[in-house]
Amino acid sequence: MRCNPSGFPFLALMCVVLTAASGFASSLACAQADAVLRVCSDPNNMPLSNERGEGYENKIAQELARDLGRKVEYTWFPQRIGFVRHTLKEQDEATREYKCDVIIGVPAGYELTATTRPYMHSTYALVYAARSDFDGMQSADDLLKLPPEKLQALRIGVFSRSPGTDWLLRNNLLERAAVYTHQSGDPAETPGGVIERELAAGKIDLAIVWGPIAGLLVREHSAFPAWNAVPFKPDPQIQFDYKISMGVRFGEKEWKATLDEWIAAHRDKVDAILASYGIPVVDDSGNVTARFRSAEQARAGAVPKTIPLKLEPQ
């Protein structure tokens, strides 16, 4: 027997009626399922999610569970090839229950799941450590205003098969690329971790990354010399911006409707979570709002910290 996760009262009543014939054990399992929001997630994919619940998808799941009167339980699996197959679509061999019922973040219109209405519309960004050459940049295209000799001397990190490679190709900068793979085969390796290591070591001067990753890197490098980021604006030739939805199994229309209703009713709550992670957001008119750092953080990161000199008494 399968309890529908939508949470509507009449569905809970259906659970009671159906389980009466199958005994107390099935009734108890159904009641427990209705009390749990089972989330499919990656245990090490910041800033989206991790096992400690520190990602923005974790925070959204917590708010969703609270409003549905449930507690969150996770099925963890690295977000690599086979993620959907081993989480949302996989059944427990003993109970025949699906392991989890929602993926908090998938591209809108994702082919492997049904998708809810989008709750986020973000864009790629250019992240870099502070230096005088990059002062005054407001968008990624401002980088192209550098003198040719400086532009052609830069080393730019980019992930293969991403909009960043198309942008470099269009602007005759592909030879300046340091290309990385999205999935290294090591579940402990993340895109943000790769760029952080390479940029901190000076192996690259800038990197083109998904907006939430740029927000994470800027937040974690706010002290002098602070890192910063500028967004890519929507482009008619290269798609930098993507809408993000929740993913559910095909055919679970009531559950999808429940999530759609929750997203529509809690826009302010979701937007506040995204803003707290410094995620650039694209509005319905195509305008980008990017607050990677607060004014206070920007001022602090632009000035080296003064360490008082302690003199030994004579």
PASEBA-1860 file (N, C-alpha, C; in nm, 3 decimals):
! residues 314
1> MRCNPSGF> 0.084/-0.119/0.000/0.000/0.000/0.000/0.087/0.124/0.000 ~ 0.039/0.228/-0.068/0.115/0.352/-0.081/0.030/0.468/-0.033 ~ 0.078/0.544/0.067/0.007/0.662/0.113/0.045/0.780/0.027 ~ -0.055/0.854/-0.021/-0.027/0.973/-0.101/0.031/1.081/-0.012 ~ 0.141/1.147/-0.055/0.207/1.244/0.030/0.145/1.382/0.026 ~ 0.029/1.400/-0.038/-0.023/1.536/-0.056/-0.068/1.601/0.072 ~ -0.111/1.526/0.170/-0.144/1.584/0.299/-0.286/1.634/0.312 ~ -0.370/1.620/0.210/-0.508/1.667/0.220/-0.586/1.577/0.316
9> PFLALMCV> -0.680/1.633/0.395/-0.753/1.554/0.494/-0.825/1.432/0.435 ~ -0.884/1.450/0.318/-0.960/1.337/0.265/-0.868/1.222/0.225 ~ -0.742/1.256/0.191/-0.647/1.150/0.159/-0.605/1.076/0.285 ~ -0.595/1.147/0.396/-0.565/1.080/0.523/-0.678/0.985/0.559 ~ -0.805/1.027/0.534/-0.920/0.941/0.561/-0.915/0.817/0.473 ~ -0.877/0.833/0.347/-0.864/0.718/0.258/-0.763/0.618/0.313 ~ -0.653/0.672/0.369/-0.552/0.584/0.428/-0.613/0.498/0.537 ~ -0.696/0.559/0.623/-0.755/0.486/0.735/-0.848/0.376/0.684
17> VLTAASGF> -0.930/0.410/0.584/-1.025/0.313/0.530/-0.954/0.195/0.467 ~ -0.853/0.226/0.385/-0.783/0.120/0.313/-0.702/0.030/0.406 ~ -0.647/0.088/0.511/-0.561/0.009/0.599/-0.640/-0.073/0.699 ~ -0.769/-0.044/0.717/-0.849/-0.122/0.812/-0.848/-0.269/0.774 ~ -0.847/-0.296/0.645/-0.850/-0.434/0.599/-0.714/-0.501/0.607 ~ -0.609/-0.423/0.611/-0.476/-0.482/0.607/-0.407/-0.484/0.742 ~ -0.477/-0.441/0.849/-0.423/-0.459/0.982/-0.352/-0.339/1.039 ~ -0.319/-0.354/1.166/-0.261/-0.244/1.241/-0.125/-0.201/1.186
25> ASSLACAQ> -0.042/-0.293/1.140/0.092/-0.258/1.092/0.085/-0.164/0.973 ~ -0.003/-0.193/0.878/-0.015/-0.107/0.761/-0.070/0.029/0.800 ~ -0.166/0.032/0.894/-0.223/0.158/0.939/-0.117/0.246/1.003 ~ -0.032/0.184/1.083/0.073/0.259/1.150/0.172/0.314/1.047 ~ 0.208/0.234/0.948/0.301/0.279/0.844/0.244/0.397/0.767 ~ 0.115/0.392/0.741/0.051/0.500/0.667/0.052/0.630/0.748 ~ 0.020/0.619/0.876/0.019/0.736/0.962/0.158/0.797/0.972 ~ 0.259/0.712/0.981/0.396/0.762/0.989/0.437/0.831/0.860
33> ADAVLRVC> 0.395/0.776/0.745/0.429/0.837/0.617/0.369/0.975/0.604 ~ 0.244/0.992/0.652/0.179/1.122/0.644/0.246/1.226/0.734 ~ 0.321/1.182/0.833/0.386/1.274/0.926/0.526/1.312/0.882 ~ 0.572/1.261/0.769/0.710/1.281/0.726/0.714/1.341/0.586 ~ 0.802/1.439/0.568/0.834/1.490/0.435/0.965/1.425/0.394 ~ 0.957/1.334/0.299/1.074/1.257/0.258/1.139/1.324/0.138 ~ 1.260/1.374/0.159/1.329/1.457/0.061/1.447/1.381/0.002 ~ 1.460/1.385/-0.130/1.576/1.328/-0.200/1.682/1.438/-0.211
41> SDPNNMPL> 1.804/1.410/-0.163/1.901/1.519/-0.159/2.044/1.467/-0.164 ~ 2.135/1.560/-0.197/2.278/1.531/-0.200/2.338/1.566/-0.065 ~ 2.417/1.476/-0.004/2.473/1.503/0.128/2.589/1.601/0.129 ~ 2.639/1.638/0.010/2.758/1.724/0.004/2.755/1.808/-0.123 ~ 2.666/1.905/-0.126/2.649/1.984/-0.248/2.615/2.128/-0.213 ~ 2.697/2.187/-0.129/2.674/2.326/-0.090/2.697/2.420/-0.208 ~ 2.616/2.528/-0.214/2.524/2.578/-0.111/2.383/2.521/-0.120 ~ 2.361/2.417/-0.202/2.227/2.362/-0.216/2.189/2.281/-0.093
49> SNERGEGY> 2.272/2.182/-0.058/2.234/2.093/0.052/2.357/2.024/0.109 ~ 2.344/1.982/0.233/2.442/1.890/0.293/2.377/1.817/0.409 ~ 2.448/1.722/0.467/2.393/1.639/0.574/2.364/1.719/0.701 ~ 2.427/1.834/0.716/2.405/1.916/0.835/2.288/2.013/0.819 ~ 2.224/2.009/0.703/2.108/2.095/0.680/2.142/2.240/0.659 ~ 2.261/2.269/0.602/2.309/2.406/0.592/2.280/2.471/0.457 ~ 2.228/2.396/0.360/2.203/2.452/0.227/2.068/2.520/0.216 ~ 2.052/2.601/0.111/1.924/2.670/0.095/1.812/2.573/0.061
57> ENKIAQEL> 1.842/2.462/-0.005/1.737/2.362/-0.028/1.695/2.297/0.103 ~ 1.790/2.275/0.195/1.756/2.225/0.329/1.661/2.321/0.400 ~ 1.690/2.451/0.391/1.606/2.550/0.459/1.466/2.555/0.399 ~ 1.457/2.544/0.268/1.326/2.542/0.202/1.249/2.417/0.244 ~ 1.317/2.303/0.249/1.252/2.179/0.292/1.200/2.191/0.435 ~ 1.277/2.255/0.522/1.234/2.274/0.661/1.107/2.357/0.669 ~ 1.102/2.466/0.591/0.983/2.552/0.592/0.863/2.478/0.535 ~ 0.885/2.404/0.428/0.776/2.326/0.367/0.722/2.225/0.466
65> ARDLGRKV> 0.810/2.152/0.533/0.767/2.051/0.630/0.691/2.114/0.745 ~ 0.739/2.228/0.793/0.672/2.295/0.904/0.529/2.334/0.866 ~ 0.512/2.387/0.745/0.380/2.431/0.703/0.286/2.314/0.675 ~ 0.341/2.198/0.640/0.259/2.079/0.616/0.239/1.998/0.744 ~ 0.300/2.042/0.853/0.288/1.969/0.979/0.364/1.838/0.980 ~ 0.478/1.836/0.915/0.559/1.714/0.907/0.701/1.738/0.956 ~ 0.778/1.632/0.966/0.920/1.644/0.992/0.994/1.595/0.868 ~ 1.115/1.650/0.848/1.193/1.617/0.729/1.276/1.492/0.752
73> EYTWFPQR> 1.272/1.401/0.657/1.365/1.288/0.653/1.427/1.284/0.514 ~ 1.557/1.257/0.511/1.629/1.261/0.384/1.668/1.122/0.336 ~ 1.666/1.106/0.205/1.736/0.996/0.138/1.854/1.061/0.068 ~ 1.975/1.024/0.110/2.095/1.087/0.057/2.154/1.006/-0.058 ~ 2.194/1.079/-0.161/2.263/1.017/-0.274/2.335/1.128/-0.349 ~ 2.460/1.107/-0.390/2.531/1.212/-0.463/2.456/1.250/-0.591 ~ 2.449/1.379/-0.618/2.375/1.425/-0.735/2.460/1.406/-0.860 ~ 2.469/1.282/-0.899/2.543/1.240/-1.017/2.448/1.163/-1.107
81> IGFVRHTL> 2.501/1.100/-1.210/2.419/1.016/-1.296/2.354/0.907/-1.209 ~ 2.224/0.891/-1.223/2.152/0.791/-1.145/2.086/0.847/-1.020 ~ 2.098/0.978/-0.997/2.041/1.037/-0.875/1.891/1.014/-0.865 ~ 1.817/1.046/-0.970/1.671/1.030/-0.967/1.634/0.882/-0.957 ~ 1.703/0.798/-1.029/1.674/0.655/-1.029/1.692/0.594/-0.890 ~ 1.793/0.641/-0.816/1.823/0.582/-0.686/1.758/0.654/-0.569 ~ 1.678/0.755/-0.598/1.611/0.827/-0.490/1.460/0.832/-0.516 ~ 1.417/0.926/-0.597/1.275/0.949/-0.620/1.203/0.829/-0.680
89> KEQDEATR> 1.272/0.753/-0.764/1.207/0.643/-0.835/1.241/0.505/-0.779 ~ 1.318/0.500/-0.671/1.357/0.370/-0.616/1.270/0.333/-0.498 ~ 1.228/0.208/-0.494/1.143/0.158/-0.386/1.223/0.073/-0.288 ~ 1.183/0.081/-0.162/1.243/-0.004/-0.060/1.206/-0.149/-0.088 ~ 1.302/-0.239/-0.084/1.276/-0.378/-0.120/1.179/-0.446/-0.025 ~ 1.179/-0.406/0.101/1.093/-0.470/0.201/0.952/-0.412/0.200 ~ 0.941/-0.280/0.202/0.809/-0.215/0.217/0.745/-0.179/0.084 ~ 0.826/-0.173/-0.023/0.780/-0.128/-0.155/0.740/0.019/-0.155
97> EYKCDVII> 0.775/0.090/-0.049/0.754/0.235/-0.046/0.867/0.303/-0.123 ~ 0.834/0.413/-0.189/0.940/0.492/-0.251/1.028/0.553/-0.143 ~ 1.156/0.565/-0.172/1.250/0.613/-0.071/1.229/0.759/-0.034 ~ 1.185/0.840/-0.128/1.159/0.982/-0.100/1.060/1.035/-0.202 ~ 1.004/1.152/-0.172/0.888/1.199/-0.249/0.908/1.333/-0.320 ~ 1.018/1.404/-0.294/1.038/1.533/-0.360/1.187/1.563/-0.368 ~ 1.229/1.617/-0.482/1.361/1.675/-0.499/1.340/1.826/-0.493 ~ 1.407/1.895/-0.403/1.379/2.037/-0.383/1.423/2.121/-0.501
105> GVPAGYEL> 1.529/2.082/-0.570/1.576/2.163/-0.682/1.604/2.085/-0.808 ~ 1.524/2.110/-0.913/1.550/2.055/-1.047/1.519/2.166/-1.147 ~ 1.577/2.161/-1.267/1.541/2.262/-1.368/1.393/2.253/-1.404 ~ 1.330/2.366/-1.422/1.190/2.367/-1.465/1.178/2.291/-1.597 ~ 1.079/2.201/-1.605/1.061/2.121/-1.725/1.157/2.004/-1.737 ~ 1.220/1.967/-1.626/1.317/1.856/-1.623/1.254/1.729/-1.680 ~ 1.328/1.660/-1.766/1.270/1.545/-1.836/1.255/1.421/-1.749 ~ 1.325/1.412/-1.636/1.321/1.291/-1.555/1.216/1.294/-1.445
113> TATTRPYM> 1.154/1.410/-1.422/1.050/1.422/-1.320/0.940/1.514/-1.369 ~ 0.826/1.508/-1.301/0.729/1.615/-1.315/0.781/1.733/-1.233 ~ 0.754/1.854/-1.276/0.808/1.970/-1.205/0.697/2.066/-1.163 ~ 0.719/2.128/-1.047/0.625/2.226/-0.995/0.646/2.360/-1.064 ~ 0.567/2.457/-1.023/0.593/2.594/-1.067/0.731/2.635/-1.013 ~ 0.807/2.716/-1.085/0.941/2.755/-1.037/0.932/2.837/-0.909 ~ 1.031/2.817/-0.823/1.043/2.901/-0.703/1.169/2.988/-0.708 ~ 1.256/2.964/-0.808/1.379/3.042/-0.821/1.412/3.060/-0.968
121> HSTYALVY> 1.460/3.179/-1.001/1.507/3.207/-1.137/1.642/3.278/-1.120 ~ 1.750/3.205/-1.145/1.883/3.260/-1.121/1.966/3.256/-1.248 ~ 2.089/3.300/-1.236/2.175/3.312/-1.353/2.319/3.280/-1.316 ~ 2.400/3.258/-1.417/2.543/3.237/-1.395/2.610/3.369/-1.356 ~ 2.729/3.357/-1.298/2.801/3.476/-1.253/2.951/3.455/-1.271 ~ 3.021/3.567/-1.271/3.167/3.569/-1.281/3.221/3.601/-1.142 ~ 3.298/3.510/-1.082/3.350/3.530/-0.947/3.501/3.550/-0.954 ~ 3.553/3.637/-0.867/3.695/3.672/-0.874/3.742/3.728/-0.740
129> AARSDFDG> 3.873/3.720/-0.717/3.933/3.785/-0.601/3.958/3.931/-0.635 ~ 3.941/4.018/-0.535/3.952/4.162/-0.558/4.090/4.199/-0.613 ~ 4.090/4.284/-0.714/4.212/4.342/-0.769/4.173/4.466/-0.847 ~ 4.265/4.557/-0.865/4.233/4.688/-0.923/4.178/4.676/-1.065 ~ 4.222/4.575/-1.140/4.174/4.559/-1.278/4.023/4.539/-1.285 ~ 3.966/4.482/-1.178/3.824/4.447/-1.181/3.736/4.549/-1.107 ~ 3.795/4.657/-1.058/3.717/4.759/-0.989/3.610/4.817/-1.082 ~ 3.492/4.832/-1.030/3.385/4.896/-1.108/3.305/4.803/-1.195
137> MQSADDLL> 3.338/4.674/-1.199/3.259/4.581/-1.282/3.120/4.565/-1.223 ~ 3.018/4.582/-1.306/2.880/4.566/-1.263/2.814/4.443/-1.324 ~ 2.866/4.396/-1.435/2.815/4.274/-1.498/2.931/4.204/-1.564 ~ 2.910/4.078/-1.602/3.018/3.999/-1.659/3.071/4.061/-1.788 ~ 2.985/4.124/-1.866/3.029/4.183/-1.993/3.126/4.298/-1.973 ~ 3.129/4.358/-1.852/3.224/4.465/-1.825/3.368/4.416/-1.832 ~ 3.388/4.285/-1.813/3.523/4.231/-1.823/3.581/4.255/-1.962 ~ 3.496/4.257/-2.062/3.542/4.273/-2.200/3.594/4.414/-2.228
145> KLPPEKLQ> 3.573/4.506/-2.134/3.621/4.643/-2.151/3.767/4.659/-2.112 ~ 3.826/4.555/-2.056/3.968/4.562/-2.022/4.052/4.578/-2.149 ~ 4.169/4.641/-2.137/4.259/4.648/-2.253/4.290/4.507/-2.305 ~ 4.300/4.490/-2.436/4.321/4.356/-2.493/4.438/4.280/-2.432 ~ 4.548/4.351/-2.402/4.664/4.281/-2.348/4.636/4.225/-2.209 ~ 4.554/4.294/-2.131/4.518/4.244/-1.998/4.413/4.132/-2.008 ~ 4.318/4.149/-2.097/4.213/4.050/-2.114/4.272/3.916/-2.160 ~ 4.365/3.922/-2.254/4.423/3.801/-2.309/4.526/3.736/-2.216
153> ALRIGVFS> 4.556/3.804/-2.106/4.650/3.747/-2.008/4.578/3.675/-1.895 ~ 4.445/3.686/-1.890/4.369/3.626/-1.782/4.354/3.476/-1.800 ~ 4.341/3.407/-1.688/4.309/3.264/-1.689/4.170/3.251/-1.628 ~ 4.075/3.195/-1.703/3.935/3.195/-1.661/3.886/3.052/-1.643 ~ 3.844/3.019/-1.521/3.793/2.886/-1.492/3.650/2.871/-1.543 ~ 3.621/2.755/-1.600/3.488/2.730/-1.655/3.461/2.581/-1.655 ~ 3.335/2.543/-1.639/3.299/2.401/-1.644/3.258/2.363/-1.786 ~ 3.297/2.244/-1.826/3.265/2.198/-1.961/3.113/2.189/-1.979
161> RSPGTDWL> 3.072/2.208/-2.101/2.930/2.197/-2.140/2.844/2.292/-2.056 ~ 2.894/2.412/-2.034/2.820/2.513/-1.959/2.810/2.639/-2.045 ~ 2.721/2.733/-2.009/2.713/2.858/-2.085/2.845/2.934/-2.087 ~ 2.927/2.914/-1.984/3.053/2.985/-1.978/3.144/2.954/-2.096 ~ 3.149/2.829/-2.139/3.234/2.794/-2.253/3.183/2.861/-2.380 ~ 3.051/2.871/-2.396/2.995/2.938/-2.514/3.030/3.087/-2.513 ~ 3.026/3.149/-2.394/3.058/3.291/-2.382/3.204/3.317/-2.414 ~ 3.292/3.231/-2.365/3.435/3.247/-2.395/3.461/3.229/-2.545
169> LRNNLLER> 3.393/3.132/-2.605/3.410/3.109/-2.749/3.364/3.230/-2.829 ~ 3.249/3.286/-2.792/3.195/3.401/-2.864/3.287/3.522/-2.857 ~ 3.360/3.534/-2.745/3.444/3.652/-2.726/3.593/3.622/-2.748 ~ 3.620/3.512/-2.820/3.758/3.475/-2.856/3.848/3.462/-2.734 ~ 3.793/3.403/-2.628/3.868/3.385/-2.504/3.882/3.238/-2.465 ~ 3.843/3.148/-2.555/3.844/3.007/-2.519/3.986/2.958/-2.488 ~ 4.086/3.018/-2.551/4.223/2.979/-2.522/4.267/3.018/-2.382 ~ 4.192/3.108/-2.319/4.225/3.152/-2.184/4.151/3.069/-2.080
177> AAVYTHQS> 4.083/2.964/-2.122/4.000/2.885/-2.030/4.078/2.776/-1.961 ~ 4.046/2.758/-1.833/4.085/2.639/-1.759/3.956/2.560/-1.739 ~ 3.945/2.446/-1.807/3.817/2.375/-1.814/3.813/2.262/-1.710 ~ 3.702/2.257/-1.636/3.682/2.154/-1.534/3.556/2.075/-1.567 ~ 3.548/1.952/-1.514/3.429/1.870/-1.534/3.335/1.888/-1.416 ~ 3.205/1.882/-1.442/3.104/1.895/-1.336/3.110/1.777/-1.240 ~ 3.132/1.659/-1.293/3.129/1.538/-1.212/3.262/1.465/-1.225 ~ 3.342/1.473/-1.120/3.476/1.416/-1.124/3.477/1.266/-1.094
185> GDPAETPG> 3.365/1.213/-1.043/3.363/1.074/-0.997/3.386/1.063/-0.849 ~ 3.435/1.170/-0.788/3.455/1.175/-0.643/3.338/1.249/-0.581 ~ 3.250/1.181/-0.504/3.132/1.248/-0.448/3.166/1.357/-0.348 ~ 3.291/1.357/-0.299/3.333/1.462/-0.205/3.375/1.590/-0.277 ~ 3.392/1.582/-0.408/3.434/1.697/-0.487/3.312/1.772/-0.538 ~ 3.306/1.903/-0.516/3.193/1.984/-0.560/3.243/2.093/-0.654 ~ 3.156/2.145/-0.740/3.198/2.255/-0.828/3.251/2.375/-0.750 ~ 3.183/2.410/-0.640/3.230/2.522/-0.560/3.367/2.496/-0.499
193> GVIERELA> 3.390/2.375/-0.455/3.518/2.340/-0.396/3.632/2.346/-0.497 ~ 3.604/2.302/-0.619/3.705/2.306/-0.726/3.747/2.450/-0.753 ~ 3.649/2.538/-0.772/3.679/2.677/-0.805/3.746/2.748/-0.688 ~ 3.699/2.720/-0.567/3.760/2.783/-0.450/3.909/2.747/-0.440 ~ 3.941/2.623/-0.461/4.080/2.579/-0.452/4.166/2.643/-0.561 ~ 4.116/2.645/-0.683/4.193/2.697/-0.795/4.210/2.848/-0.788 ~ 4.106/2.917/-0.747/4.112/3.063/-0.739/4.200/3.107/-0.622 ~ 4.189/3.039/-0.509/4.271/3.072/-0.393/4.419/3.047/-0.420
201> AGKIDLAI> 4.449/2.946/-0.502/4.588/2.913/-0.533/4.646/3.002/-0.642 ~ 4.562/3.087/-0.703/4.610/3.175/-0.808/4.626/3.107/-0.943 ~ 4.569/2.986/-0.956/4.579/2.916/-1.084/4.485/2.975/-1.188 ~ 4.380/3.041/-1.143/4.288/3.113/-1.231/4.265/3.253/-1.173 ~ 4.224/3.346/-1.257/4.197/3.483/-1.213/4.049/3.507/-1.187 ~ 3.965/3.435/-1.260/3.819/3.446/-1.248/3.760/3.310/-1.279 ~ 3.631/3.294/-1.250/3.562/3.171/-1.287/3.416/3.201/-1.318 ~ 3.362/3.125/-1.411/3.221/3.138/-1.448/3.147/3.021/-1.383
209> VWGPIAGL> 3.055/3.053/-1.292/2.986/2.951/-1.214/2.837/2.983/-1.203 ~ 2.760/2.883/-1.165/2.617/2.899/-1.138/2.602/3.000/-1.022 ~ 2.505/3.090/-1.032/2.490/3.200/-0.937/2.495/3.162/-0.790 ~ 2.421/3.058/-0.746/2.429/3.019/-0.605/2.569/2.982/-0.559 ~ 2.649/2.922/-0.647/2.787/2.889/-0.611/2.869/3.016/-0.595 ~ 2.847/3.114/-0.683/2.916/3.243/-0.669/2.881/3.307/-0.535 ~ 2.752/3.301/-0.497/2.711/3.357/-0.369/2.783/3.291/-0.252 ~ 2.799/3.159/-0.258/2.869/3.086/-0.153/3.015/3.129/-0.143
217> LVREHSAF> 3.084/3.138/-0.255/3.225/3.172/-0.255/3.249/3.314/-0.204 ~ 3.164/3.405/-0.242/3.178/3.544/-0.196/3.156/3.552/-0.046 ~ 3.057/3.481/0.005/3.029/3.485/0.149/3.145/3.427/0.229 ~ 3.208/3.323/0.176/3.314/3.257/0.250/3.449/3.326/0.237 ~ 3.457/3.425/0.149/3.581/3.502/0.132/3.549/3.651/0.140 ~ 3.496/3.691/0.254/3.455/3.831/0.271/3.565/3.918/0.332 ~ 3.668/3.856/0.390/3.778/3.933/0.448/3.877/3.973/0.339 ~ 3.954/4.076/0.366/4.051/4.126/0.269/4.155/4.019/0.234
225> PAWNAVPF> 4.189/4.003/0.105/4.127/4.068/-0.011/3.999/3.995/-0.052 ~ 3.888/4.061/-0.038/3.758/3.996/-0.055/3.734/3.949/-0.198 ~ 3.659/3.840/-0.208/3.614/3.795/-0.339/3.483/3.865/-0.371 ~ 3.456/3.877/-0.499/3.331/3.939/-0.542/3.280/3.866/-0.665 ~ 3.161/3.901/-0.709/3.101/3.838/-0.827/3.010/3.936/-0.897 ~ 2.994/3.919/-1.025/2.899/3.997/-1.104/2.819/3.900/-1.189 ~ 2.690/3.927/-1.209/2.605/3.832/-1.281/2.611/3.845/-1.431 ~ 2.575/3.739/-1.499/2.549/3.744/-1.642/2.401/3.781/-1.661
233> KPDPQIQF> 2.377/3.878/-1.746/2.240/3.916/-1.777/2.181/3.817/-1.878 ~ 2.048/3.804/-1.881/1.986/3.718/-1.984/2.036/3.757/-2.123 ~ 2.067/3.657/-2.202/2.131/3.677/-2.331/2.048/3.608/-2.439 ~ 2.021/3.674/-2.552/1.939/3.611/-2.656/2.008/3.494/-2.726 ~ 2.139/3.485/-2.715/2.213/3.380/-2.786/2.261/3.268/-2.694 ~ 2.290/3.301/-2.569/2.343/3.203/-2.474/2.254/3.202/-2.351 ~ 2.205/3.087/-2.310/2.118/3.081/-2.192/2.202/3.072/-2.065 ~ 2.206/3.184/-1.992/2.274/3.189/-1.863/2.176/3.170/-1.747
241> DYKISMGV> 2.051/3.207/-1.767/1.953/3.205/-1.659/1.861/3.085/-1.671 ~ 1.829/3.026/-1.554/1.745/2.906/-1.549/1.646/2.917/-1.434 ~ 1.528/2.863/-1.458/1.426/2.855/-1.353/1.438/2.720/-1.283 ~ 1.422/2.723/-1.151/1.436/2.602/-1.069/1.303/2.569/-1.002 ~ 1.264/2.443/-1.010/1.138/2.393/-0.954/1.166/2.279/-0.858 ~ 1.060/2.224/-0.800/1.071/2.099/-0.725/1.033/1.984/-0.818 ~ 1.093/1.869/-0.797/1.066/1.753/-0.880/0.991/1.645/-0.805 ~ 0.888/1.589/-0.869/0.809/1.480/-0.811/0.789/1.373/-0.918
249> RFGEKEWK> 0.734/1.259/-0.877/0.710/1.152/-0.973/0.595/1.189/-1.068 ~ 0.606/1.143/-1.190/0.498/1.163/-1.286/0.372/1.092/-1.235 ~ 0.259/1.156/-1.252/0.132/1.096/-1.215/0.082/1.133/-1.077 ~ 0.167/1.191/-0.991/0.124/1.228/-0.855/0.073/1.372/-0.857 ~ -0.044/1.388/-0.917/-0.097/1.522/-0.943/-0.136/1.596/-0.816 ~ -0.193/1.524/-0.718/-0.233/1.592/-0.594/-0.112/1.644/-0.517 ~ -0.008/1.563/-0.512/0.114/1.602/-0.443/0.179/1.723/-0.512 ~ 0.184/1.719/-0.643/0.238/1.832/-0.719/0.154/1.958/-0.694
257> ATLDEWIA> 0.022/1.943/-0.690/-0.066/2.058/-0.666/-0.042/2.117/-0.527 ~ -0.019/2.030/-0.428/0.010/2.077/-0.293/0.136/2.162/-0.292 ~ 0.239/2.114/-0.361/0.365/2.189/-0.365/0.349/2.319/-0.443 ~ 0.275/2.315/-0.552/0.248/2.437/-0.629/0.181/2.543/-0.542 ~ 0.082/2.499/-0.465/0.010/2.592/-0.378/0.102/2.649/-0.271 ~ 0.188/2.564/-0.215/0.279/2.611/-0.111/0.377/2.714/-0.166 ~ 0.433/2.687/-0.283/0.528/2.780/-0.344/0.460/2.915/-0.371 ~ 0.339/2.911/-0.426/0.267/3.035/-0.457/0.236/3.116/-0.332
265> AHRDKVDA> 0.205/3.047/-0.223/0.164/3.116/-0.100/0.282/3.162/-0.015 ~ 0.403/3.116/-0.047/0.517/3.146/0.040/0.635/3.203/-0.039 ~ 0.603/3.287/-0.138/0.707/3.349/-0.219/0.803/3.430/-0.132 ~ 0.748/3.509/-0.040/0.833/3.595/0.043/0.928/3.512/0.127 ~ 0.879/3.402/0.180/0.962/3.316/0.264/1.076/3.254/0.183 ~ 1.045/3.206/0.065/1.148/3.145/-0.021/1.248/3.251/-0.067 ~ 1.198/3.367/-0.107/1.287/3.474/-0.154/1.383/3.518/-0.044 ~ 1.336/3.521/0.079/1.422/3.560/0.191/1.534/3.458/0.211
273> ILASYGIP> 1.503/3.330/0.195/1.606/3.226/0.206/1.710/3.244/0.096 ~ 1.665/3.264/-0.026/1.759/3.279/-0.138/1.846/3.402/-0.120 ~ 1.786/3.511/-0.073/1.863/3.634/-0.051/1.970/3.615/0.055 ~ 1.939/3.537/0.158/2.036/3.515/0.266/2.158/3.436/0.218 ~ 2.147/3.369/0.104/2.259/3.295/0.047/2.327/3.373/-0.066 ~ 2.288/3.498/-0.085/2.351/3.580/-0.188/2.327/3.533/-0.329 ~ 2.211/3.474/-0.354/2.181/3.418/-0.486/2.126/3.525/-0.579 ~ 2.187/3.546/-0.696/2.132/3.643/-0.791/1.998/3.595/-0.845
281> VVDDSGNV> 1.904/3.688/-0.858/1.768/3.653/-0.897/1.728/3.733/-1.021 ~ 1.665/3.665/-1.117/1.616/3.727/-1.238/1.465/3.746/-1.224 ~ 1.415/3.868/-1.244/1.271/3.891/-1.231/1.201/3.863/-1.363 ~ 1.068/3.882/-1.364/0.988/3.847/-1.482/1.020/3.934/-1.603 ~ 1.084/4.049/-1.580/1.121/4.139/-1.690/1.262/4.114/-1.740 ~ 1.331/4.018/-1.678/1.468/3.987/-1.719/1.574/4.069/-1.648 ~ 1.533/4.148/-1.548/1.630/4.225/-1.471/1.693/4.137/-1.364 ~ 1.822/4.157/-1.339/1.895/4.076/-1.242/1.921/4.156/-1.116
289> TARFRSAE> 1.883/4.098/-1.003/1.917/4.155/-0.873/2.024/4.066/-0.811 ~ 2.141/4.125/-0.787/2.252/4.047/-0.732/2.312/4.122/-0.615 ~ 2.290/4.067/-0.495/2.350/4.126/-0.375/2.443/4.021/-0.313 ~ 2.556/4.003/-0.379/2.650/3.902/-0.332/2.707/3.939/-0.195 ~ 2.725/4.072/-0.174/2.778/4.119/-0.046/2.701/4.242/-0.003 ~ 2.682/4.257/0.129/2.622/4.377/0.183/2.721/4.492/0.172 ~ 2.673/4.615/0.191/2.761/4.731/0.187/2.869/4.721/0.294 ~ 2.831/4.670/0.411/2.928/4.657/0.521/3.037/4.556/0.485
297> QARAGAVP> 2.997/4.445/0.425/3.094/4.343/0.385/3.187/4.397/0.277 ~ 3.131/4.474/0.183/3.212/4.530/0.076/3.318/4.625/0.133 ~ 3.278/4.708/0.227/3.374/4.801/0.287/3.482/4.725/0.365 ~ 3.440/4.623/0.440/3.535/4.547/0.520/3.633/4.470/0.431 ~ 3.583/4.418/0.320/3.668/4.339/0.233/3.763/4.420/0.149 ~ 3.740/4.552/0.141/3.826/4.637/0.059/3.943/4.693/0.137 ~ 3.943/4.674/0.268/4.046/4.733/0.352/4.119/4.623/0.428 ~ 4.252/4.623/0.423/4.325/4.522/0.500/4.305/4.542/0.649
305> KTIPLKLE> 4.296/4.432/0.723/4.277/4.441/0.867/4.407/4.486/0.933 ~ 4.393/4.572/1.033/4.507/4.621/1.109/4.528/4.537/1.232 ~ 4.646/4.484/1.247/4.678/4.402/1.364/4.765/4.484/1.459 ~ 4.717/4.514/1.579/4.796/4.595/1.671/4.932/4.532/1.699 ~ 5.034/4.615/1.702/5.168/4.567/1.731/5.192/4.576/1.882 ~ 5.224/4.463/1.940/5.250/4.459/2.083/5.400/4.464/2.107 ~ 5.445/4.564/2.183/5.586/4.581/2.213/5.616/4.526/2.352 ~ 5.724/4.457/2.360/5.767/4.407/2.490/5.816/4.521/2.576
313> PQ> 5.778/4.526/2.704/5.828/4.633/2.791/5.980/4.626/2.804 ~ 6.042/4.744/2.807/6.187/4.752/2.821/6.229/4.724/2.964
END
